[in-house]
Amino acid sequence: MSPTLLVRVVTSPETTAFDPRQMVFKNKFTNDIDAQDTFHSYIEAITHLFVKRLIKRCGAECSLVPSTEIKVFLSFAPDEEELSLDLDEGYSLTVGKLDTDGGADPSNVAVVEISARTVFGIRHGLETLYQLIAREISARTVFGIRHGLETLYQLILWAHFQNKAAASLDEAVGHNRTKLIVWSSHLTDPEIILNYLDPQTCGTQQLVTLMALCRWQMCTRQQVPCLLPRFGAYSPAKVYTPLEVQELVHYAKLRGVRVIFELDAPAHAGNGWQWGPRPRFGAYSPAKVYTPLEVQELVHYAKLRGIRVIFELDAPAHAGNGWQWGPRYGLGDLIVCLNDPSWRANCIQPPCGQLNPINPHVYTVLKDIYGELMGMAKYGDEMFHMGADEVFIKCWNNTPAIVDFMLAHGKNTTFDDYIQLWAHFQNKAAASLDEAVGHNRTKLIVWSSHLTDPEIILNYLDPKRYIIQTWVPRIDPLADLLISKGYQVIISTKDAWYLDHGFWGVTSYYRWQRVYDNLLPSSPLVLGGEVAMWTEYVDDQSLDGRLWPRTAAAAERLWSNPKSSSSEAETRFLEQRERLVEMGIRAEVTTPEWCYLNDGQCR
């Protein structure tokens, strides 16, 4: 017989066990609608994940105790089915006894009510309910001489009912709570990426790890590891992408039609077969790519956990390998300074590469890439991260064709002249994105740079259109200056929230206390913040420890922006680290175990 997972409910003073696989989840819509498959399927998926995590949490040896009935009522308005910047993620949670009016024994019935304005608030409420459950030893039983003493476990739901119910109200103060991962420096196994998303929404009112966004920088100078069917095709616009074919098959299925493909061979073959072993430009090897289907799976996996994946296509800098195919297809040089051996003269670090701002084909290719990324992300066209940082002016100035272009258009080759060329590129790239999505309402995120200097930014970037992500030290007033000019900002404090620091160069490691105590400017134009993990020196083997549990400290800052300091959060933080380890995350140790077991004795 397989072990049964049981949870005990504290009913003061007694406790009662129940089997979470017998939990009953009921939807209570807050407005009158017909059954909507989208919301029902989402609720079904997140409640299934909730129960699955409880089963895993208790482990294989769960004690067999009679069940108690647990009813979970979920109340929300089925209006918002997609994650967005202004989404209301707040929720209320109440745990109490069922008023049976003389019917069933109320000691054997517990009621959980989670109310929210959106299904994503419901998801966060379930997360807090999960965190109210702890595992404890139920019994030790002898299973024969060979097996020795075996420990049985059960889970306890901490909920006291002296006053009918225990209530909780929770909501985010910031819209943008993000982790940035650059999975293009080292190609990370897709399964590792999925596992990385799980702790991102492991949260509670005690200490939250609720990061609503995961931003994926899709390219670097080293490689472009995402397989984009139109990227490098002879006629980029005249192909059917895998996503378009999938959509057609699904569309047909809904109408009772099955699509059957024909690949005629050996005749009726010709153009399209002449390429032989064509390389996939930009990948370290043909196997080291993320396929569109893998990206879609990641996006769906994240959504079930209340996370929206935002792509960043950094341009014009941080581009290089992956763009060298232009001459082969008659598009000219899309990239300049590529792999220049004297890299110190043309880029910040090798290999060099920067998009060619004077080649009109660059913007056509960008339009196609933007369209593909938007399609894969399936998060709508509300916002997109365009990168736009660390442009190395010397690269362009060392490219004769660009210098000739500048002179032919009445420009000199001063720094200010190249800033105008950079702005020209940014405006053209934005127009390409607008063409890809069919309108100009997409919010554009760019990194702080020379182009966002408060003295000149209004000349180039519209504050109604652009969000500036600052990556400066804590003492730098840049964010406040941009806010004063009407720009929305996202904070990525370089000397607190850059989690890759301390392992290379002259950078310093930032302990979780510094991460937690990093304050945000108090302005409605501050959308939130982002911790960053640049992966030049990180791969599958080291990712967990670099991210966790420090990201949890930033998450609480971004969820509730508490007035209290890290010293008051230490007990909760250490407990959260234990939860992450319980989930299989190899979270870094931040204190001796004795200090964890003896609360407050090591301060």
PEQUIVEN-V758851 format. One record per run of one state. SS is the DSSP state (H for helix, E for strand, C for the rest). FROM is the first residue (numbers start at 1). LEN is the number of residues. Records with the same first field share a line. If there is no record, write none. Layout:
SS->FROM-LEN  FROM-LEN
This chain:
C->1-6  11-4  19-1  23-1  30-7  59-3  63-6  77-14  98-8  117-2  132-1  143-1  148-1  158-7  171-5  182-8  199-2  202-8  211-2  218-8  227-15  255-35  291-1  304-4  316-10  330-5  337-6  346-8  356-4  378-5  388-5  398-2  409-6  438-5  448-2  453-4  460-6  471-7  485-3  492-6  499-13  517-9  534-9  548-2  561-5  583-10  598-6
E->7-4  15-4  24-6  62-1  69-8  91-7  109-8  133-10  149-9  165-6  176-6  201-1  210-1  213-5  226-1  290-1  308-8  335-2  354-2  383-5  443-5  466-5  488-4  498-1  526-8
H->20-3  37-22  106-3  119-13  144-4  190-9  242-13  292-12  326-4  343-3  360-18  393-5  400-9  415-23  450-3  457-3  478-7  512-5  543-5  550-11  566-17  593-5
